[in-house]
Amino acid sequence: MEPPSAANSSKLDNLPTDILLIILGYLDTARSVAHLAATCKGLHRLISAGGWRIFVKSCFDSLTLPTSGSDEDWADLARAMTAQSRDWDRRAFVFHSLSAPEARRPNARRNQAAQSIPGNIIVDAHLQRRGRFDEEFVVWGSGEDVVARIRRKDRITVASEAWHLCKGSDAGFIAGKGDTTSVSIVKPYPHEEDEDLGVVVGRANGDLRLLSIDESTFGRTLMHFRPSPDFSIHQHEIQAIDVNSDSRIIAASTRENVWLYPIQTHDPIPENMPESPHVDPIAGISLKDSAKSFDFIRSMKMFNKETIAVALNRSFDPIRVLNITQTGLEMSAPPRIPDQHPYMDSSPRTVRALLPVDVRSIAGGGGSVLLSSWDDGTIRLQDLRTPSPVDRVYQDNFEVATPINALISHGLERFVAGSAYSHMLKVFDFRWPRGYYHTDSLPCSRNSPYPTPRPPTLVDEPEYHDDRSRCNHVLGRLCRWHSLSRHDFYRPNCNIYLPFRNYASSPIYSLAKPSDVSPTFYAGLSGLLVEFTLKSGVHSASIPSTHSLYARQRGKVAILETGDGSAILDISKCQRVPEIRRQSFSDTENSSSSARKQHRLDEALQDRREWQGFAPSVA
């Protein structure tokens, strides 16, 4: 007779493959998958062949994941995504600034040579797979110039780094009137990652071009987008650009108008050709002719090849929806949004930033769901199809009325917002159900998560009456620590105060991320590009580079936890000042003690006095 353990292993191994794959979909930690793979050779082969792909797709289903990859690639991705999730929850961030050498711009006075007028950084990024390497493209406009950094890297090291500069003055653009106002990388078609990328650049003088970002032809104009002189409306200052890569359509907005341009296939342009191809718009509309009073268009985003959302400055209906039809652009309006805050007056409103959100991974989700930032400090999530005008309202519970200039999301797990008033980033949790919690892989305990958050609003700590010290998965009951670790109270949002003092008065002008699987975000300030990387994605080895155009410097940020992010209807309830934690990197940062590992926050943010009251977890 076989030992019980061998018999159990044999029975599990003999289950049909389909049943085993279903079981894999219910495992909620990478450790559980690895332990199952270690039970016998048959399960090890099964999990190596497809188990890690199932784990990643079930735990991180709201993220845009690779559509293909080897078994080893999926195992690497499982390690990367679980580490990134832990870093997000523990605020394990590393920040670097990228700044150009100081130089006086042409419109600065000669007797003020030491004073420069930095251009606002407008950034976009994209990550694509080529062979065994990931290629990360980061392109930004700085004043009249366009700069790019291209990195080739694997999961561990950066293999190469190249910098490129397209000087605006060489193409006849002058500082101020020729400054870049919007940048958007044209992504390749799905399954055509070998296609060369381009970047659409809009400028303050109305110029709109598709530039090459191929290393050998960087900065060359591939297409020049402008309406013919007999067009009824004119293309002046470009305010926003968005590209729908599936339909190959560019949407561009000026202060009053919205244009649609096709991205046409193009042959390589001979270097001696004096003029690039001129592309006429396929549609255009003036919102001044179709809408009520507003000052100008602030932002614009394409949901899909049929719908465009437009944000307006100072309007009673500051979000407009344009439908792309066979005859051109037609305007419709979303449901009117009532005032939610009694402490705000009923004057015209401004929407500063828009972000389409893909909610198809949520039961009943789909359609045109929009995240928008308003001048009253709220960030509103609304489905443009439904009668309910606002599905959810988010708000910084500390700086209640500070508006947001830029938005970027990480699936349906969280989004990052850039302040319109200062060099501050705000991290919000969407508060949707999640497929993965890094705390599930840590030991059981009858303790509450520590340290206890101190939110700005006066709320009580959640109660948990089942004071069990171990989880009972058969009965579906969690221990105190694992249950409360999932509670919103112990996963507060946070504000990140950037350390670059010379840029303290600069708002965040733009945000970009290469992909949902990338550990890095980028923020554009006035004259400064900030690289925001999760700690697990930081490369320890030196980065091989050609001549770097920007100086790179690491900085220590301060973090303030701001509560659950729900809208504040009574501003008098925000009575407390949360604790500000400043990063402090030391030799003990990578210590493996239980007190440090089960602390809610990263080691760089921990106070050693907090470890003293920690009770060890149950083994």
C-alpha positions in Angstrom: 0.0 0.0 0.0 1.4 3.4 -1.0 1.8 6.2 1.6 -1.1 8.6 1.8 0.8 11.4 0.3 1.8 9.4 -2.7 -1.7 8.1 -3.2 -3.2 11.6 -3.0 -0.6 12.9 -5.5 -1.4 10.0 -7.8 -5.2 10.8 -7.7 -4.6 14.4 -8.4 -2.3 13.7 -11.2 -4.8 11.3 -12.8 -7.6 13.9 -13.1 -8.4 15.0 -16.6 -6.4 17.9 -17.9 -9.4 20.1 -18.3 -10.3 19.6 -14.6 -6.7 20.4 -13.6 -6.8 23.6 -15.7 -10.0 24.7 -14.0 -8.4 24.1 -10.6 -5.4 26.2 -11.7 -7.8 29.1 -12.4 -8.8 29.2 -8.8 -5.3 29.4 -7.3 -4.8 33.0 -6.1 -1.1 33.2 -5.5 2.0 32.3 -7.5 3.3 30.4 -4.5 0.2 28.0 -4.6 0.9 27.4 -8.3 4.6 26.7 -7.6 3.7 24.3 -4.7 1.3 22.4 -6.9 3.9 22.1 -9.6 6.3 20.6 -7.1 4.0 17.7 -6.1 4.8 15.4 -9.0 6.3 15.4 -12.5 3.0 15.3 -14.3 1.7 18.4 -12.7 5.1 20.1 -13.2 4.8 19.4 -16.9 1.2 20.7 -17.0 1.9 23.9 -15.2 5.1 24.5 -17.1 3.2 24.1 -20.4 0.2 26.3 -19.6 -0.4 26.8 -15.9 1.4 30.2 -15.6 -0.5 31.6 -18.6 -3.8 30.6 -16.8 -2.7 32.1 -13.5 -1.7 35.5 -15.1 -4.9 35.7 -17.2 -7.2 34.8 -14.2 -5.5 37.1 -11.6 -4.7 40.1 -13.8 -7.7 39.9 -16.2 -8.3 43.7 -16.2 -4.8 44.4 -17.7 -3.9 44.4 -21.4 -1.7 41.3 -21.5 0.4 39.9 -24.3 -1.6 37.7 -26.7 1.2 35.1 -27.2 4.5 34.0 -25.6 6.5 31.0 -24.7 5.9 29.0 -21.5 9.0 30.6 -20.0 7.7 34.1 -21.0 4.4 33.4 -19.0 6.3 32.2 -16.0 8.5 35.4 -16.1 5.3 37.5 -16.5 3.8 35.9 -13.5 6.8 36.8 -11.4 6.8 40.4 -12.8 3.1 41.0 -12.3 2.9 39.7 -8.8 6.0 41.7 -7.8 4.4 44.8 -9.4 1.2 44.3 -7.6 3.1 44.1 -4.3 5.0 47.3 -5.1 1.8 49.2 -5.9 0.2 48.2 -2.7 3.3 48.9 -0.5 4.2 52.1 -2.3 7.6 50.7 -3.4 8.4 53.5 -5.9 11.7 54.7 -7.3 11.8 58.1 -9.0 14.3 59.6 -11.4 14.3 63.0 -13.0 15.4 63.5 -16.6 16.4 67.1 -17.4 18.1 68.7 -20.4 21.3 70.7 -20.0 20.4 74.3 -19.1 20.2 76.6 -22.0 18.6 79.9 -22.7 15.8 79.6 -25.1 15.8 82.1 -28.1 13.0 84.3 -26.7 14.8 84.9 -23.4 16.5 88.4 -23.2 20.2 88.6 -23.7 20.8 90.3 -20.4 19.0 87.3 -18.7 21.2 84.6 -20.1 21.0 82.7 -16.8 17.3 82.6 -16.9 15.7 79.9 -19.1 12.1 79.5 -20.1 11.7 75.7 -20.1 9.2 74.1 -22.4 6.4 71.9 -21.0 7.1 68.2 -21.4 4.4 66.4 -23.4 5.2 62.7 -23.3 3.9 59.4 -24.8 5.4 55.9 -24.5 5.0 52.4 -26.0 6.3 48.9 -25.3 6.6 46.2 -28.0 8.2 42.8 -28.1 10.9 42.1 -30.7 12.5 38.7 -30.5 13.6 38.0 -26.9 13.7 41.7 -26.0 11.2 44.4 -25.1 11.6 47.7 -26.9 10.5 50.7 -24.9 9.9 53.9 -26.9 9.5 57.2 -24.9 8.9 60.3 -27.0 8.3 63.7 -25.7 8.1 67.3 -26.9 10.1 69.9 -25.1 9.5 73.4 -26.4 10.0 73.2 -30.2 12.1 70.0 -30.0 11.1 66.4 -30.1 13.2 63.9 -28.0 13.1 60.1 -27.9 14.8 57.4 -25.8 14.7 53.8 -27.1 15.6 51.0 -24.8 16.0 47.3 -25.6 15.7 45.2 -22.4 14.8 41.8 -21.1 13.2 41.1 -17.7 16.5 41.6 -15.9 18.8 43.9 -17.8 18.8 46.8 -20.3 20.7 45.6 -23.3 21.0 49.0 -25.1 19.7 52.6 -24.9 19.7 55.1 -27.7 18.8 58.8 -27.7 17.5 60.9 -30.6 16.8 64.6 -31.0 14.8 66.4 -33.7 15.5 70.1 -33.3 12.5 72.2 -34.1 14.7 75.1 -35.3 16.1 72.9 -38.1 12.6 72.6 -39.5 11.8 76.3 -39.1 9.9 76.2 -35.8 10.5 79.0 -33.3 10.2 78.8 -29.5 6.7 79.7 -28.3 4.7 79.6 -31.5 6.3 76.4 -32.7 6.2 74.5 -29.3 4.9 71.0 -29.2 1.5 70.9 -27.5 0.6 67.2 -28.0 2.4 63.9 -28.9 0.9 60.5 -29.7 2.8 57.4 -30.8 1.1 55.4 -33.6 1.0 51.9 -32.3 1.3 49.0 -34.8 -1.5 46.8 -35.8 -2.1 43.8 -33.5 0.2 40.9 -34.5 2.4 43.3 -36.5 4.9 44.3 -33.9 7.7 44.4 -36.5 6.1 47.4 -38.1 8.0 50.7 -37.7 6.4 53.2 -35.4 5.7 56.8 -36.0 4.7 59.7 -33.7 2.1 62.4 -34.4 3.3 65.8 -33.2 1.0 68.8 -32.9 2.2 72.4 -32.3 1.0 75.7 -31.1 1.0 77.1 -34.6 -1.4 74.4 -35.9 1.2 72.3 -37.5 0.4 68.5 -37.4 2.8 65.9 -38.7 3.6 62.2 -38.5 7.3 61.8 -37.8 9.5 58.7 -38.1 10.9 57.3 -34.9 13.0 54.7 -36.6 16.6 54.9 -35.5 17.9 55.6 -39.0 15.4 58.2 -40.0 14.3 59.7 -36.7 12.5 63.0 -37.0 11.8 62.8 -40.8 8.3 64.0 -41.8 6.2 61.1 -43.1 2.9 62.9 -43.5 1.8 66.5 -43.1 -1.8 66.9 -42.0 -3.6 70.2 -42.8 -6.8 71.3 -44.4 -6.8 72.9 -47.8 -7.2 76.7 -47.9 -10.8 76.4 -49.1 -11.9 74.4 -46.1 -14.7 76.3 -44.1 -12.8 76.0 -40.7 -9.2 76.6 -40.0 -6.5 74.6 -38.1 -4.8 76.8 -35.6 -3.3 75.9 -32.2 -3.4 72.1 -31.7 -4.8 71.3 -28.2 -4.9 67.5 -28.2 -4.2 64.4 -30.4 -5.4 60.9 -30.1 -4.8 58.0 -32.5 -7.0 54.9 -33.0 -4.5 52.4 -34.2 -7.2 49.9 -35.3 -8.9 52.2 -37.7 -5.7 54.2 -38.5 -7.5 57.5 -37.8 -6.0 60.6 -36.1 -8.3 62.9 -34.1 -6.9 66.3 -33.5 -8.5 69.3 -31.7 -7.8 73.0 -31.9 -9.4 75.5 -29.5 -12.8 75.2 -31.2 -12.6 72.5 -33.9 -12.1 68.7 -34.1 -10.4 67.1 -37.2 -10.1 63.5 -38.4 -7.2 62.5 -40.6 -6.3 59.1 -42.1 -2.9 57.5 -41.5 -2.1 56.3 -45.0 0.4 53.6 -46.0 3.5 55.3 -47.2 6.6 54.4 -49.0 10.0 55.5 -47.8 10.5 59.2 -48.7 13.6 60.0 -50.6 15.9 62.3 -48.7 16.0 64.8 -51.5 12.2 65.2 -51.7 11.6 68.8 -50.5 8.0 68.4 -49.4 6.4 65.5 -47.5 3.0 64.2 -48.5 0.1 66.5 -47.7 -3.0 64.8 -46.2 -6.4 66.4 -46.2 -8.9 65.8 -43.3 -11.7 63.3 -43.9 -13.9 65.2 -41.5 -14.0 68.4 -39.4 -16.5 70.1 -37.1 -16.6 73.4 -35.3 -18.0 73.0 -31.8 -18.8 76.7 -31.6 -21.4 76.1 -34.3 -22.9 73.1 -32.6 -22.5 73.6 -28.8 -23.5 76.1 -26.1 -21.0 78.6 -24.8 -17.5 77.5 -23.8 -14.0 79.0 -23.8 -12.0 76.3 -25.6 -11.4 72.6 -26.0 -9.1 71.2 -23.2 -8.9 67.5 -24.0 -10.1 64.9 -26.4 -10.0 61.1 -26.5 -11.2 58.5 -29.0 -13.2 55.6 -27.4 -13.1 53.6 -30.6 -13.4 54.1 -34.3 -16.9 55.5 -33.9 -16.9 57.7 -30.8 -14.9 60.7 -29.6 -15.2 62.5 -26.2 -14.3 66.2 -25.9 -13.6 68.1 -22.7 -14.5 71.8 -22.6 -13.3 74.8 -20.5 -16.0 76.7 -18.7 -19.3 75.2 -20.0 -22.5 74.1 -18.4 -22.1 70.8 -20.4 -18.3 70.4 -20.3 -18.3 66.9 -21.8 -19.4 66.4 -25.4 -19.6 63.3 -27.5 -18.9 63.2 -31.2 -20.0 60.3 -33.4 -18.0 59.3 -36.4 -20.5 58.6 -39.3 -20.1 58.0 -43.0 -21.0 61.7 -43.6 -18.6 63.2 -41.0 -18.8 64.1 -37.4 -22.0 64.5 -35.5 -22.5 65.8 -32.0 -24.5 64.3 -29.2 -24.4 65.1 -25.5 -24.0 62.8 -22.4 -26.6 63.0 -19.7 -26.4 66.3 -17.8 -24.4 65.9 -14.6 -26.0 67.4 -11.5 -23.9 69.2 -8.9 -22.8 66.7 -6.3 -21.1 69.2 -3.9 -23.1 71.8 -2.0 -20.0 73.8 -1.3 -19.4 74.5 -5.0 -21.4 77.2 -6.8 -23.4 76.6 -10.0 -21.1 78.4 -12.4 -19.9 76.9 -15.7 -17.6 73.9 -15.2 -14.3 72.8 -16.7 -13.2 69.3 -17.5 -9.4 69.1 -17.8 -8.6 65.5 -18.6 -10.4 62.5 -20.1 -9.5 58.8 -20.1 -11.5 56.0 -21.7 -11.7 52.9 -19.4 -12.1 49.4 -20.6 -14.6 47.6 -18.2 -15.2 44.5 -20.3 -13.5 42.3 -17.6 -16.3 43.3 -15.1 -19.6 41.4 -15.3 -22.0 43.6 -17.3 -19.3 46.0 -18.3 -18.7 47.4 -21.7 -19.5 50.3 -23.9 -18.2 53.8 -23.6 -17.0 54.3 -20.0 -15.1 57.6 -19.3 -13.0 58.8 -16.5 -12.9 62.7 -16.3 -11.3 65.2 -14.0 -13.3 68.3 -13.0 -12.4 71.7 -11.7 -14.0 71.0 -8.3 -11.4 68.3 -7.6 -13.5 65.3 -8.4 -12.7 62.5 -10.8 -15.9 61.0 -12.2 -16.4 57.6 -13.9 -19.5 57.5 -16.1 -20.9 55.2 -18.7 -22.1 57.3 -21.6 -24.8 54.8 -22.5 -26.7 54.7 -19.2 -29.3 57.1 -17.9 -27.3 57.5 -14.7 -24.9 60.4 -15.4 -22.2 59.5 -12.8 -21.4 55.9 -11.9 -18.7 56.6 -9.4 -17.0 59.8 -8.0 -13.4 59.8 -6.7 -11.8 62.6 -4.7 -8.6 63.2 -2.9 -9.8 63.3 0.8 -6.9 65.6 1.8 -6.6 68.2 -1.0 -10.2 68.1 -1.7 -10.6 70.8 -4.4 -7.3 70.5 -6.2 -8.0 69.8 -9.9 -6.3 67.2 -12.0 -4.4 67.9 -15.3 -3.6 64.4 -16.5 -4.9 60.8 -16.0 -3.4 57.4 -16.8 -4.8 54.0 -15.7 -3.4 50.6 -14.8 -6.2 48.3 -16.0 -9.1 48.4 -13.6 -6.9 48.2 -10.5 -5.8 51.8 -10.1 -5.2 55.1 -11.9 -2.7 57.9 -11.5 -3.6 61.6 -11.6 -1.3 64.6 -12.1 -2.0 67.8 -10.1 -2.9 70.9 -12.1 -1.3 73.1 -9.4 2.0 71.5 -8.3 4.5 68.7 -8.9 2.3 66.0 -7.2 1.0 62.7 -8.3 -2.1 61.0 -6.8 -2.7 57.3 -6.8 -6.3 56.1 -6.7 -7.7 52.6 -6.4 -10.7 52.0 -8.6 -12.2 49.9 -5.8 -13.3 47.2 -8.2 -12.9 43.6 -7.2 -9.4 42.4 -7.8 -8.1 39.0 -8.9 -4.8 39.2 -6.9 -3.8 40.5 -3.5 -0.1 40.1 -2.6 -1.1 39.8 1.0 -2.6 36.4 0.3 0.9 34.9 0.0 2.0 36.1 3.4 1.5 34.1 6.7 -1.7 34.0 8.7 -2.1 36.1 11.8 -4.7 37.2 14.4 -3.2 40.8 14.1 -4.7 43.6 12.2 -2.6 45.0 9.3 -0.1 47.6 10.7 0.5 50.4 11.0 -3.1 51.6 11.2 -3.8 54.3 8.5 -4.7 57.8 9.6 -7.1 59.0 6.9 -8.1 62.7 6.7 -11.7 61.9 7.3 -12.9 60.8 10.7 -13.8 57.1 10.1 -13.7 54.1 12.4 -11.4 51.2 11.9 -13.3 48.2 10.4 -14.3 45.5 12.8 -13.6 41.7 12.4 -15.2 39.6 15.0 -13.9 36.2 13.9 -10.6 36.4 15.8 -9.1 33.2 14.2 -5.4 33.0 13.8 -5.5 30.8 10.7 -7.5 30.8 7.5 -9.9 27.9 6.9 -10.2 27.6 3.2 -12.6 24.6 3.4 -15.1 26.8 5.3 -14.2 29.9 3.3 -13.1 31.8 6.4 -10.0 34.0 6.5 -7.9 34.9 9.4 -8.1 38.4 10.8 -5.0 39.6 9.0 -5.8 38.3 5.6 -9.4 39.5 5.8 -8.6 43.0 6.9 -5.7 43.3 4.4 -8.3 43.3 1.6 -10.4 46.1 3.2 -10.4 49.5 1.6 -9.5 51.1 5.0 -6.1 49.3 5.0 -5.5 50.1 1.3 -5.7 53.9 1.2 -4.9 56.1 -1.8 -1.9 58.3 -1.6 -0.4 61.5 -2.8 3.2 61.5 -3.9 5.2 64.7 -3.5 8.1 64.8 -6.0 11.4 65.9 -4.6 12.5 68.2 -7.4 12.3 71.6 -5.7 13.3 73.7 -8.7 10.1 72.5 -10.3 7.8 72.7 -7.3 5.5 75.3 -9.0 5.1 73.2 -12.2 1.9 71.2 -12.6 1.9 67.8 -14.2 1.2 68.4 -17.9 1.2 64.9 -19.2 1.3 61.2 -18.1 2.2 58.1 -20.1 2.9 54.4 -19.7 4.4 52.0 -22.2 2.0 49.2 -21.4 0.1 47.5 -18.6 2.9 45.1 -18.0 5.6 47.8 -17.8 6.8 48.8 -14.3 7.3 52.4 -15.4 5.2 55.5 -15.8 6.3 58.9 -17.1 5.2 62.4 -16.0 5.9 65.6 -17.9 6.5 68.9 -16.0 7.8 72.2 -17.1 11.3 71.4 -18.4 11.5 68.1 -16.5 10.6 64.5 -17.3 10.0 62.2 -14.3 10.5 58.5 -14.5 8.3 56.6 -12.0 9.3 52.9 -11.6 8.1 50.2 -9.3 11.0 48.9 -7.2 10.9 45.4 -8.6 11.4 46.8 -12.1 14.5 48.8 -11.4 17.6 47.5 -13.2 20.6 47.3 -10.8 23.2 47.1 -13.6 24.5 50.2 -15.4 22.6 51.0 -18.6 24.6 50.9 -21.8 23.9 54.1 -23.7 24.9 56.3 -26.5 25.4 59.9 -25.7 22.6 60.7 -23.2 20.8 63.9 -24.1 19.2 64.3 -20.6 20.8 64.1 -17.2 19.3 61.4 -14.9 19.0 61.9 -11.2 17.4 59.8 -8.5 15.2 61.5 -5.9 13.4 60.6 -2.6 9.7 61.3 -2.5 7.3 62.0 0.3 4.0 60.0 0.5 0.8 60.9 2.3 -2.1 58.5 2.6 -5.4 60.1 1.7 -8.2 57.6 2.6 -10.4 55.5 0.4 -10.9 58.2 -2.3 -14.7 58.4 -2.1 -16.4 61.8 -2.9 -16.6 64.3 0.0 -20.1 65.7 0.4 -19.3 67.5 3.7 -15.9 69.2 3.5 -16.0 69.8 7.3 -15.4 66.0 7.8 -11.8 66.4 6.5 -10.3 67.4 9.9 -7.1 65.4 10.2 -3.7 65.9 8.7 -2.3 62.4 7.7 1.2 61.4 8.5 3.8 62.3 5.8 6.3 59.6 5.2 9.6 60.3 3.4 11.6 57.7 1.7 14.9 56.7 3.5 17.0 54.1 1.7 19.4 52.3 4.0 21.4 49.1 4.4 18.5 47.4 6.2 16.0 48.1 3.4 16.2 44.5 2.1 16.0 43.0 5.6 13.9 39.8 5.7 12.5 40.2 9.2 8.7 39.4 9.6 8.0 42.8 11.0 9.3 44.5 7.9 7.7 42.1 5.4 4.2 42.3 7.0 4.3 46.1 7.3 1.8 47.7 5.0 4.4 49.9 3.4 7.7 49.5 1.6 10.9 49.3 3.7 12.0 52.7 2.6 8.9 54.2 4.2 8.9 52.3 7.5 9.6 53.7 10.9 11.6 51.2 13.0 9.6 52.2 16.1 6.5 50.6 14.4 8.2 47.2 14.6 8.3 47.1 18.3 4.6 46.3 18.8 4.5 43.7 16.0 3.4 40.2 17.1 4.9 37.4 14.9 2.6 35.7 12.4 1.4 32.1 12.9 3.9 29.7 11.2 
